[in-house]
Amino acid sequence: MNFISTIKMTIRSLLSRKGRSFLTMLGIVIGVAGVIVIISLGAGAQSLVLGQVNKLGSNLLSIQPGKSDPNGPPVQAFGVVITSLVNSDADALRSPTQVPHAAAVSAVVRGSATVTWENKSVDTNFVGTDSGYPNVVNFTMQEGQFMNQPDADGSANVVVLGSTVASELFDGTGVDPIGQVIKVRNASQTTAGGIPLRVDGVITPRGTAFFQDQDDQIILPLNLGEEQLLGIHYLQAINVKVDSADNIDRTITDITNVLKQRHHILTDKDIDFTVRNQATAVDLLTTITSALSLFLTSMAAISLIVGGIGILNIMLATVAERTREIGLRKAVGATNAMIMRQFLLEAGTLTLIGGAIGILVGVLTSYLMSVLMKKLGFDWDFVISITSIVLAVGVSALTGVVFGLYPSFKASRLNPIDALRYE
């Protein structure tokens, strides 16, 4: 019997048992689709992380009050209030002689606010900062301008709106936000009123960065946010943009030396601030997503093994059912190799068809999930790795061969006389 005849017989055999063939392939389909989807999700998660970083800017350092592990959560995350950073610290870091590679520095405080214009009121977040903020964080103005240095230094009553806040206040009114006066008060205040601020600009929509809506906020002078809205006299963070990635380590050292001198710190154990490198955080997140993807891919691969065991069981049952057929074929001249080849080809065909269906299901599922993530507001890329397809199909084919060998060997070793007598 030639190879073509063997293939035709294999196809007839599989089609004669459609339900059993489908159930046998199901484990392979799920395993292959799972591997592709999980690797695609891992790649999408990494692209999301990198996209979030690019929105905030590159080569960024964040200085936060209190000593904590640079790779762990800041101490403020545990509700600890630390007042070790002040405005003059940010001024010192702007000195080109002390921190020569600091391209821009911005001092920051944040909080929640209620914004009112005429009869409209919006709950949002505010950022109190200085005129260097746009040079540190990546954004452009949709209309108007960002507050200038004199306005920021003089605590002028000006404000810049995120696109979401501007839409909620002014859409449908026919009024240009620029030049309008809004009132801003701390969200925790229950009384009406607030600080009257003139709208100087509206920021171009930025989307979500690190799971925070960058458009649902307002930006105002540092002293207004610090003293009038929060009632504090310290900073929550100082952001520094470094002129080049090659100078990040040098700049971290310069910042540490400047702040240690200003805070009269003699030993490292007494340091009362933390310098966080955004690139390090990105590397950490990338490592976590890669490890998680590897773990989940291993879990998906287990379903391929389960599918292989299913093939083994089905093929053994098939050999038992077709014992007389095997005896008859051997009686008319079929060799052990022919019998083994046919059953091995049946197992391989099942896994290859299951692998092909699994690829289609995996790619389609990955695409639908990327569409869903984009609708939820995340910059999620649809990424299908050729490696994942090759890996999934390769493992499925190997599974079919490995788990099809024993039933094929068992079928080929049947004695034709005993097989013909089998009931």
N, C-alpha and C positions, 0 to 999 in steps of 0.2 A: 504493500500500500504506500503510495507516494505522499509527500507532505501535503499537497493540495487536498487529497482525499481525506487525510486526517483532519484538516481544518473544517471541511464540510461536515464531517461526522461530529466534530466537536460542537459546531454551531447547531446542528440538528438536536444533539443531546441537550444542550442548554435551553433551546427553545421549547423542547418537550416538557421541561420542568421550569416554566416561567416564574411561578411563585417562589419556588425554592431558590432559583438563581437570584431573584431580586433580594430576598432576605439575606442570602449569602453575601451579596455585594454591599448591602446597607452599611455594615460595619466599616468597610473600606471607604465608602462615600463619606461617612461621617468623619473618619480619621483624616482623610486627605483634605476635606473642606475645613476641618478644625485647624490643621497645621497652617494652611494658607491664610485663614482669617486671623489667627493669633499673630502670625508674623506680620501681617498687614496692619493689625492694630498696634503692634509694637512700633513699627515704622511711623505710623500716623501719630502716635503719642510723642515720639522723638521730634517729629516735625512741628508738633504743637508747642513743645517746650522751646525749641529754637525760635519759632515764630513769636512767642510771647516775649522772649528776650530781645529780639530785634525791634519790637514795638517800644520797649522801654529804652533802648539804646545799647550801644556796644562799649566795651572797655570800661565798665562801671564799677565803682567801689561804693559801698554803703557803710557809713560809720554810725554805729548805734550805741547808745549809752549802756553801760554795764558790761561786765566781762562774761562771755559765754563761749561755747564751742562754735567756731566759725562755720562748722558743717552741721550744726544742730540748730534748733529753734532759738530765737532771741529770748532773753529773760523776760521781756515785756509780754511774750505770749502766755506767761504764767501769771499775769496780772501784777507784776512787780513794777513799781514806778521808780525810775532812776533819773536824777536831774543833773548828771555829770557833764552833759554837753550844753554849751551856751552859744549865743550869737558870735561872740568874739572868737570862739574856736573856729568857726567857719571863715571869719575874716582872716585869721592867721593862716589857714590853709590856702587862701587865695594868693599868698605871697609867692612870687616866682623865684625868690631866692631860697625859700624854705621847702617848697614843693614845686620844683621846676617843671615837672611833667603833668601837672594838673591843668587840663585844658579848660575846665569849667567846674565851679563849685556852687552848690545850692543847699541852703538850709531849709528844713522841712518840718512842719507840724501838720497833723491831720485830725479831722473830727467829723461829726455829723452836724448838719445844719438844716434849717427850714428857710426856704427862699420864697419871698412873697412879691408879687407884682400885681397891682390893682386888686382884683378879687381872686387871683389865682395863687395857690400855694403848693410848693413842691418840697418834699423831703429828699435830701441828697447828701453828698459828702463834700467836704471842702479841703483844699490844700493851701496852707499858708506858706509862702515861699518868697523868693526874691527874683530879680530880673534875670539871673543866670539859669533859671529852671529850664527854659526851652533849649539851652545849649547842652544840658545834661540829658534830658528826656526827649526822645524823638517825637515831635509833632509839628504841625503847621497850622496857620490860622486860616479859617474859612472866610472870615471877614473881620475887619477891624484890626487891632494890634494887641500884642501882649504888653503888660505894664512895663514902663521904662524904669531905669535906675532911680531917677529922682522920685517917681511915684512910690517905688518899693521902699526906698530909704526913708521917705517922708511919711510913710503909712497913709498914703492918699486913699480916699474912699473910692477905689476902683475895683473892678472885678472882671474876670474872664470866665465865660460860661462854656461848659461842655455841650456838645451838640444835643444830647438828650434833654438836658435842662432847658436849653434855648427852645427846643421844639415844644416841650410841655408848657412853657410860659407864653410863647409868642406865636406858635403856629395857629393859623386861622384867624388871627387878629388883624393882619395886614400892617402890623407895626414892625419897623426895623429895630431889632434889639439894641443896636449900637446907639449909645447916648441915653438909653432909658435908665431910670433909677429903680433899683430893686432894694428890698430890705432883707437882711440876712441876720438870723439869730441862731444861737446854739439850739440844737434839736431838743435838748433836755429842758429848755425854758418853756414854760406853759403860758407865759404872758405874751400878748401881742406886741408888735413893734419890731425893733431890730435896728441894725446899723444900715443906714442908707448908702448904697454903693452904685456908682455909675458903671454901666456895662461898656467896657472898652473893646471887647472882641469876643468872637465865638471860635472855638477850636474845631478843626476838621475832624469828622468822625474817626475814631481810633479803634473801636471794638473792645474786646476783652483782652486783658493782659494779666496772667497769673490769677485767673478766675475773678478778676475785679473789672467791672464795667468802667473803662476809662472815660466814657462820654457822660456818665452820670455823676458829675462833680463840677465844682466851681473852684477857681484859683484866685486868691486874693493876697495882698501884701502880708509878709510874715508877721509883723507886729500886730496887725488886726486879728489874725488867727490865733496868735500866741497869747496875747494879753486880753483882748476884748471878747473873743469867743470861748477860749479855753481857760482863761484866767491863770496862765502859767508863765514862768520866766525861764524856760529851758527848751531845748530842742528835742524832738523825737528822732531825728536822723540828720545826717549831713551826707549828701551825695556828691561824689567826685567822678568826673569823666577824665580818663587818662588819655593822653595824646596818641599813644600807641600801645598795642597789646604787649610789645616787648618791654615796656617800661612799667608794667603793673606791679611786679615784685619790688622794684626800686621805689615806686610811689607809696606802696604799703609801708615800707620801711621809713620813708620820709614822714608820712602822716603819723606813724607811731611815735617817732622821735619828737615831732612838734607837740603832739598832745601830751606825751609824758612830761615834757618840759613845762608845758602850761599848767598841767595838773599836779606838778611837783611830785611825780612818781619816780621812785628810785629803783624799784625792783619790779620784775614782770608780774609777780604774784599780786601786786597792788594795782594793776591796770584796771581802769574803770570804764573802758570802752571796748568795742569789738569792730574790727575792720573786716567787712565781708566782700569777697571777690565774687562778682556775679558769674564769671566764667567757671569758677570752682563749683558753684551751685548748679550750673548747667551740666557740668561733667558728672556731678553726683546724681542728678535726676536722670541723665542719660544712662548711667550705669544701673540705676534702679530699674528703669523701664526695660533695659536689655536683659537683666537678670530675671525680671518677672516674665518677659516674653519667652525666655529659654525654659523657665519652669513650666509655663502654660503649654508651650510646644511639646514638652516631654509628656505632659498629661494627655495632649491630643494624640501623641504617638502611641500611647497605651491603647487607644481605641483601634489603632491599626493592628496591634497585636491581638486584641479581642476579635477583630474581624478575621484575622488569620486563623485563630482557633475555630471560628465559625466555619471557615473554608475546610479546615481539617475534618471537623465533624461531618459536614455535609458530604465531602468527598469519600469519607469512610462509609457513610450510609449508601452513597451511590455505588461504591464498589460492591457492597453486599447485595444491593438490588440487582446489579447487572452481572452477577456471578455467572449465570448461564450464558449470557451474551459473550462474556470474556472467554469462557470455555469453548463456545462455538467458533469464535474468531481464531483462537489458538489451534483448534482442530483443523481449520482450513488453511493453516500456514502462517498466521500472525506470530511474529516473534515477541519475545519479552520486551525488547526495545520499543517495538511498535505500540504495544499496550501501554507501557510506561509513558511514552511520548504523548499518547492521546489524553490520558488522565492528567498529566502535568500541563498539557496545553489547555485543558478545560479550566484548571485552577488558575493558570496565568491569564486566560481570557477574562475570567470573572474579575480578577484584581485590576486588570488594565481598563476594562469597561467601568468598573467602580471608581478607579482613579480619574478617568476622564470626566465622569459625572461629578466627582468630588471637586475637580478643578473648576468646573462651571459654577457649581453651588458656592464654592469658596470665593471666587472672584465676584459673583453677583452679591453675595452677602457682604463682602468687604466694601463694595461700591455703595450699597444701600446704607451701611453704617456710616460711611464717610459723608453721605448726603445728610443723614440725620444729625451728625455732629456739627456740620456747617449750619444747618437750620437752627441748632441750639446756640449758635454764635461763636463756635470755636474754629480756629484756622486749622482744620484737619485735612491733611492731604490724602488722596486716594493713592496708596502705594502698593503695588503688587511686585514682589521680588521674584525674579526668575529662579533664584536660589530656592525659594520656598516651593515653587512648582516642581523643580527638579528633585528636591529632597522628598516631597510628598509622593510623587509618582515613583521615584526610585525605591523608597521604603515599601510602598504598596506592592510593586512588582516583586521585590525581594521576599515580601511576606507571602505572596502567592506561590513563589517557587519553594520556599522553605517549608511551608505548611502543606504544599501539594506533593512533596517528595514521597513522604511515607505512604499515603494512600496509593500513589502511582506505583511505587515499588511493590506494595502488597498485591495490587491487581496483577502486576506483571509476573509475580511468582506463583500465581494460582496454577494448580495442576489441571490440565484441560479435562481429564476424565472425571475428577472430583467436582470440577465446576459444572460439567454437564449434568451430573447427578444431583446438583444442589437444588433444593426445593425452597 
